[in-house]
């Protein structure tokens, strides 16, 4: 349906309606409308309202669910703190990945070991991300890792079920649907609340007396506690509420990153020239590590152009979702939005708009041979530029153009992370985590080539890797 809509309508600069599971249809705008869509103010278009409806947050996140979205302190720390402090966190993430891979993929250098690709990647990402989100103590608690994962999965299924139920019945149905999920939350809260309470006490003590013998941890939980204190609202310091904010970070970050890195690993190891590509990627990793005393740094990862390109290309070929940049019309009078030069349509209040990322990413107008997976599609021009730069044969405009092909850069033709000021705020951390994870695999494991990529599953519009897909791995000597 999406492909047909894209070719029949989007390519003719016309919008089309896309039926949505358990909700109203979305209006899919043509690519030409992207600039107008992302330039609108929050008083006209809202991304929060979509998440509130899609996730049914007043039920899945408790009675304060909407409050968590309207005062998104957990996302503010991603924008203001996490991205800025990524250089301080690189070693911690790598250390957690090292521990996790040894535990979940093993250390056997003599025999091939069969592992489930997506479930193990999900566990690895959960562990590494929570080293940054929640700190060392929580991220190594296997009960937290398991129940936070189940809480996220359960929330998605509960939201899906609730959207099929009339609104007036949802308060009655929710407690029944939430029984299992409530248990997962209680387990997570039992682990997190004592840590949160101690953080609050120590943070306040340090603020009152700078000589207090305690150093604030460098993690999102600490920044979140500090943001809650700044509000001067005692209710924001409720440890249960802070735990819900922490789990909301997990909900929006863990699965998306796990899905993307699993697709990348499977795409590379079913690629016709996988051996040559893996060798080239290993050469890049070894060279950069050799230049940085054998340690991954943020700067070194930024120079891993082939690694960056491989993940970006995988995310282009295997979209997380077939549509992107969703916005709900919240202006009472609706809005007029451009669909082609000199033409616009009126969209009433309450309608959700989006862009057809699946079609755009496969459009030969924007990508040469778009149906081919070409790992170095984005790195080859950048590496050529660097060679020419050394010979002083380049110009500034070329440099600026090529900068837009990095993994974290969004555009109206690359929408894997959305686009505009509401693009994914955690994409810089997600990109660093995926590159560290991929680099670790390349340097420490051989993966037996697969004959073909196992078919993915479309779950609530999300392109999820086959959960039963297995790969055979062997630790490199």
C-alpha positions in Angstrom: 0.0 0.0 0.0 2.8 2.4 0.9 4.7 1.8 -2.3 1.6 2.2 -4.4 0.7 5.4 -2.5 4.2 6.8 -3.0 4.3 6.2 -6.7 0.8 7.2 -7.5 0.6 10.2 -5.2 3.8 11.3 -3.5 5.7 11.3 -6.9 3.0 13.6 -8.2 3.3 15.9 -5.2 0.0 14.8 -3.8 -0.8 13.6 -0.2 -2.6 10.3 0.5 -4.3 8.7 3.5 -2.6 5.8 5.3 -4.8 3.6 7.5 -3.4 3.1 11.0 -3.9 0.2 13.3 -6.4 1.1 16.0 -6.6 4.8 15.1 -7.4 7.4 12.5 -5.7 7.4 9.2 -2.5 9.5 8.8 -2.0 11.9 6.0 1.2 11.1 4.1 2.7 14.2 2.5 4.9 14.3 -0.6 8.6 14.8 -0.1 8.3 18.3 -1.5 6.3 19.2 1.7 9.1 18.3 4.1 10.6 21.8 4.5 7.2 23.2 5.3 6.3 20.4 7.7 9.4 20.8 9.8 9.4 24.6 9.9 6.0 24.8 11.6 5.8 26.0 15.2 4.7 23.8 18.1 1.5 25.8 18.3 0.6 24.4 14.9 2.0 20.9 14.8 2.9 18.7 17.8 5.1 15.5 17.9 4.3 15.0 21.6 0.5 14.4 21.0 1.3 11.6 18.6 3.4 9.8 21.2 0.7 10.4 23.9 -1.9 8.7 21.7 0.3 6.0 20.2 1.7 4.9 23.6 -1.5 5.5 25.6 0.8 7.0 28.2 -1.8 7.7 30.8 -2.2 3.9 31.1 1.2 2.5 30.2 3.2 5.1 32.1 0.8 5.5 35.0 -1.5 8.4 36.0 1.3 10.9 35.4 2.0 9.7 31.8 0.9 12.8 30.0 2.8 14.9 32.6 6.0 13.0 31.7 5.5 13.9 28.0 4.5 17.6 28.6 7.4 18.2 31.0 10.0 15.9 29.3 12.9 16.3 31.7 14.2 12.9 30.6 14.5 14.0 27.0 15.9 17.4 28.0 18.9 15.7 29.6 19.5 13.9 26.3 19.5 17.2 24.4 21.4 19.3 26.9 23.7 16.9 28.7 24.2 13.6 27.0 25.3 14.8 23.6 27.7 17.3 25.1 29.3 14.7 27.4 29.6 11.8 25.0 33.4 12.0 25.0 33.4 11.3 28.7 31.2 8.2 28.3 32.9 6.4 25.4 35.1 4.2 27.6 32.2 3.3 29.9 30.0 2.1 27.0 32.9 0.1 25.5 33.6 -1.5 28.8 30.0 -2.6 29.2 29.9 -3.9 25.7 33.1 -5.9 26.4 31.5 -7.5 29.5 28.2 -8.1 27.7 29.6 -9.7 24.5 31.7 -12.1 26.6 28.7 -13.1 28.5 26.1 -13.4 25.7 28.3 -14.3 22.7 31.0 -16.2 24.6 34.7 -16.5 24.4 35.2 -19.7 22.5 38.0 -19.3 19.9 37.9 -22.9 18.6 34.3 -23.6 17.9 31.4 -21.8 16.3 28.7 -20.8 18.8 25.1 -20.3 17.7 23.4 -17.2 19.1 20.0 -15.4 18.5 20.9 -12.2 16.8 18.1 -9.8 17.9 17.6 -11.0 21.5 21.3 -10.8 22.2 21.7 -7.4 20.6 18.7 -6.2 22.6 20.3 -7.4 25.8 23.7 -5.8 24.9 22.1 -2.5 24.0 20.0 -2.5 27.1 23.1 -3.1 29.2 25.3 -0.6 27.5 22.7 2.2 27.3 21.8 1.8 30.9 25.5 2.2 31.9 24.9 5.8 30.6 21.2 6.1 31.6 21.2 4.6 35.0 24.8 3.9 36.1 27.0 0.9 36.7 25.0 -0.5 39.7 21.6 -0.7 37.8 22.9 -1.7 34.4 24.6 -4.9 35.7 21.5 -6.0 37.6 20.1 -8.9 35.4 16.6 -8.5 36.9 16.5 -4.9 35.9 17.7 -5.7 32.4 15.1 -8.4 31.9 12.1 -6.6 33.5 12.9 -3.2 31.9 12.9 -5.0 28.5 9.6 -6.8 29.3 8.1 -3.6 30.5 8.9 -1.8 27.3 7.6 -4.7 25.1 4.5 -5.0 27.3 3.8 -1.2 27.1 3.8 -1.4 23.3 1.3 -4.3 23.3 -0.9 -2.8 25.9 -1.0 0.5 24.0 -1.9 -1.4 20.8 -4.7 -3.3 22.6 -6.1 -0.1 24.2 -6.3 1.7 20.9 -8.7 -1.0 19.7 -11.0 -0.4 22.6 -13.5 2.6 22.8 -12.1 5.4 24.9 -14.8 5.1 27.6 -13.9 1.5 28.2 -10.1 2.0 28.4 -10.1 2.9 32.2 -11.8 -0.4 32.8 -9.7 -2.5 30.5 -6.3 -1.0 31.4 -5.9 -2.6 34.9 -6.5 -6.1 33.4 -4.2 -5.5 30.4 -1.6 -4.0 32.6 -1.4 -6.9 35.2 1.8 -8.4 33.8 3.3 -5.0 33.0 2.6 -3.7 36.5 4.7 -6.6 37.9 7.6 -5.7 35.6 7.5 -2.1 36.7 7.4 -3.1 40.4 10.5 -5.2 39.9 12.3 -2.2 38.2 11.1 0.2 40.9 12.4 -2.1 43.7 15.8 -1.9 42.1 15.9 1.7 41.1 14.1 3.5 44.0 16.9 3.0 46.6 19.5 4.2 44.1 17.3 7.3 43.2 16.7 8.1 46.9 20.5 8.0 47.6 21.2 10.2 44.5 18.7 12.8 45.8 20.2 12.8 49.3 23.8 13.1 48.0 23.0 15.7 45.4 21.2 18.0 47.9 24.0 17.4 50.4 26.6 18.4 47.8 24.7 21.5 46.8 24.4 22.5 50.4 28.0 21.7 51.3 30.5 21.5 48.4 33.0 19.7 50.7 30.6 16.8 51.0 32.6 13.6 50.2 30.7 12.5 47.1 31.3 12.9 43.4 28.2 13.1 41.2 28.2 10.1 38.7 28.3 11.0 35.0 25.0 9.5 33.8 21.5 10.5 32.8 20.0 9.5 36.1 22.2 12.0 37.9 21.4 14.8 35.4 17.7 13.9 35.7 17.8 14.2 39.5 19.5 17.6 39.1 16.9 18.8 36.7 14.1 17.7 39.0 15.7 19.6 41.9 15.9 22.7 39.7 12.1 22.6 39.2 11.7 23.4 42.9 8.7 21.1 42.8 8.9 18.4 45.5 6.5 16.2 43.4 9.2 15.9 40.7 11.5 14.2 43.2 9.2 11.3 43.8 11.5 8.3 43.2 8.7 6.4 41.5 8.2 9.3 39.1 11.9 9.4 38.4 12.0 5.7 37.8 9.2 6.1 35.3 11.2 8.8 33.5 14.2 6.4 33.4 12.0 3.6 32.0 10.6 6.0 29.4 14.2 6.7 28.2 14.6 2.9 27.9 11.3 2.7 26.0 12.2 5.2 23.3 15.9 4.3 23.0 16.7 0.7 23.6 14.5 -1.1 21.0 15.2 1.3 18.1 18.9 1.0 18.5 18.7 -2.8 19.0 16.7 -3.1 15.8 19.0 -1.0 13.8 22.2 -2.7 14.9 20.7 -6.1 14.3 19.7 -5.2 10.8 23.2 -3.9 10.1 24.9 -7.1 11.3 22.5 -9.3 9.3 22.8 -7.1 6.2 26.6 -7.2 6.2 26.7 -10.9 6.7 24.3 -11.7 3.9 26.0 -9.2 1.5 27.6 -10.7 -1.6 31.0 -9.2 -0.8 30.8 -9.5 3.0 34.4 -10.8 3.4 35.9 -7.8 1.6 33.7 -5.3 3.4 34.5 -6.8 6.8 38.2 -6.7 6.0 37.9 -3.1 5.0 36.0 -2.2 8.1 38.6 -4.0 10.3 41.4 -2.2 8.6 39.7 1.2 9.4 39.1 0.2 13.0 42.7 -1.1 13.5 44.2 2.0 11.9 42.1 4.4 14.1 42.9 2.5 17.2 46.6 2.5 16.3 46.4 6.3 16.0 44.7 6.6 19.4 46.8 4.3 21.7 44.4 1.4 21.3 41.4 3.2 22.9 38.2 4.3 21.2 37.5 8.0 21.7 34.6 10.1 20.4 37.1 11.8 18.0 38.3 8.4 16.6 34.7 7.2 16.1 34.0 10.4 14.2 36.7 9.4 11.8 35.4 5.9 11.2 33.8 6.9 7.9 33.2 3.4 6.6 31.7 2.2 9.8 29.4 5.2 9.9 28.4 4.7 6.3 27.6 1.0 6.7 25.2 1.7 9.6 23.6 4.6 7.8 23.2 2.6 4.6 21.6 -0.3 6.6 19.2 2.2 8.2 18.3 3.5 4.7 17.6 0.0 3.4 15.9 -1.3 6.5 13.8 1.7 7.7 12.8 1.5 11.3 9.3 2.6 10.2 7.9 3.1 6.7 7.0 6.7 7.6 8.8 9.5 9.5 8.5 12.9 11.0 5.0 12.5 12.4 3.2 15.6 13.5 -0.3 16.2 14.7 -2.2 19.3 13.8 -3.0 21.1 17.1 -3.9 24.6 15.9 -7.7 25.0 16.5 -8.2 26.3 12.9 -6.0 23.7 11.2 -3.2 24.6 8.9 -2.5 25.1 5.2 0.5 23.1 4.1 2.4 23.3 0.8 2.2 20.3 -1.5 3.8 21.8 -4.6 5.0 25.1 -5.8 2.2 27.6 -5.4 -0.3 25.0 -4.2 -1.4 24.0 -0.7 -4.1 22.0 1.1 -6.0 22.7 4.3 -5.5 20.2 7.1 -8.0 20.3 10.0 -7.2 20.0 13.7 -6.5 16.5 15.0 -5.1 15.1 11.7 -1.6 13.5 11.9 0.9 14.2 9.1 4.0 12.3 8.1 6.5 11.8 5.4 7.0 8.5 3.3 10.5 7.7 4.4 10.3 4.2 2.9 9.6 5.5 -0.5 12.0 8.4 -0.3 14.9 6.1 0.7 14.2 3.9 -2.3 13.7 6.6 -4.8 16.2 6.7 -7.7 15.7 10.5 -7.8 17.5 10.7 -4.5 19.7 7.6 -4.5 21.7 5.8 -7.2 20.6 2.1 -7.4 18.4 2.6 -4.3 17.4 -1.1 -3.9 21.1 -2.2 -3.6 22.7 -2.4 -0.2 26.0 -0.6 -0.7 27.9 -0.3 2.6 30.3 2.4 1.5 27.7 4.5 -0.4 28.2 7.4 1.9 31.9 7.0 2.9 33.5 6.7 -0.6 32.7 10.3 -1.5 33.9 11.5 1.9 37.2 9.5 1.6 37.8 10.8 -1.9 37.3 14.3 -0.6 39.8 13.8 2.2 42.4 12.6 -0.4 41.8 15.6 -2.6 41.9 17.9 0.5 45.4 16.8 1.1 46.2 17.8 -2.4 44.5 21.1 -2.0 42.0 20.3 -4.8 38.7 20.8 -2.9 36.4 23.7 -2.0 34.4 24.6 1.1 31.0 23.8 -0.5 32.1 20.2 -1.3 33.1 19.8 2.4 29.7 21.1 3.5 27.8 18.9 1.1 29.7 15.7 2.2 29.2 16.5 5.9 25.5 15.9 5.4 26.1 12.2 4.7 27.2 11.3 8.3 25.1 8.9 10.3 23.5 11.5 12.6 22.7 14.0 9.9 19.1 14.2 8.9 17.7 15.8 5.7 14.5 15.8 3.7 15.9 12.7 1.8 17.3 10.9 4.8 14.7 10.4 7.5 15.9 7.5 9.6 16.1 9.8 12.7 13.3 12.1 11.6 14.2 15.6 10.6 14.1 19.2 11.9 14.2 20.4 15.5 12.2 17.4 16.7 14.6 14.9 15.1 15.6 12.1 17.5 17.4 13.9 20.4 19.3 10.7 21.3 20.6 10.0 17.8 24.2 11.1 18.7 24.4 8.6 21.5 22.7 5.9 19.5 25.2 6.4 16.7 28.1 6.2 19.0 26.7 3.1 20.7 26.1 1.4 17.4 29.5 2.2 16.0 31.2 1.0 19.2 29.1 -2.2 19.1 29.9 -2.9 15.4 33.6 -2.1 15.9 33.7 -4.5 18.8 32.1 -7.3 16.7 34.5 -6.7 13.9 37.6 -6.8 16.1 36.6 -9.7 18.4 34.3 -12.1 16.4 34.0 -13.8 13.1 30.5 -14.3 11.9 29.7 -17.2 9.6 28.2 -15.8 6.4 24.4 -16.3 6.0 22.9 -17.5 2.7 20.0 -15.0 3.0 18.7 -12.5 5.5 15.8 -13.9 7.5 12.5 -12.0 6.8 11.7 -9.2 9.2 8.3 -8.8 11.0 6.2 -5.6 10.7 5.0 -5.0 14.3 2.8 -1.9 14.8 4.5 -0.3 11.8 8.0 -1.1 13.1 10.4 -3.2 11.0 11.6 -5.7 13.6 14.3 -8.3 12.7 13.3 -11.9 12.8 13.5 -12.8 16.6 14.3 -16.5 15.7 17.2 -15.6 13.4 20.4 -17.2 14.6 24.0 -16.4 13.6 27.1 -18.5 14.3 30.0 -16.6 15.9 33.5 -17.4 17.0 35.8 -15.3 19.1 38.8 -14.1 17.2 42.2 -15.0 18.6 
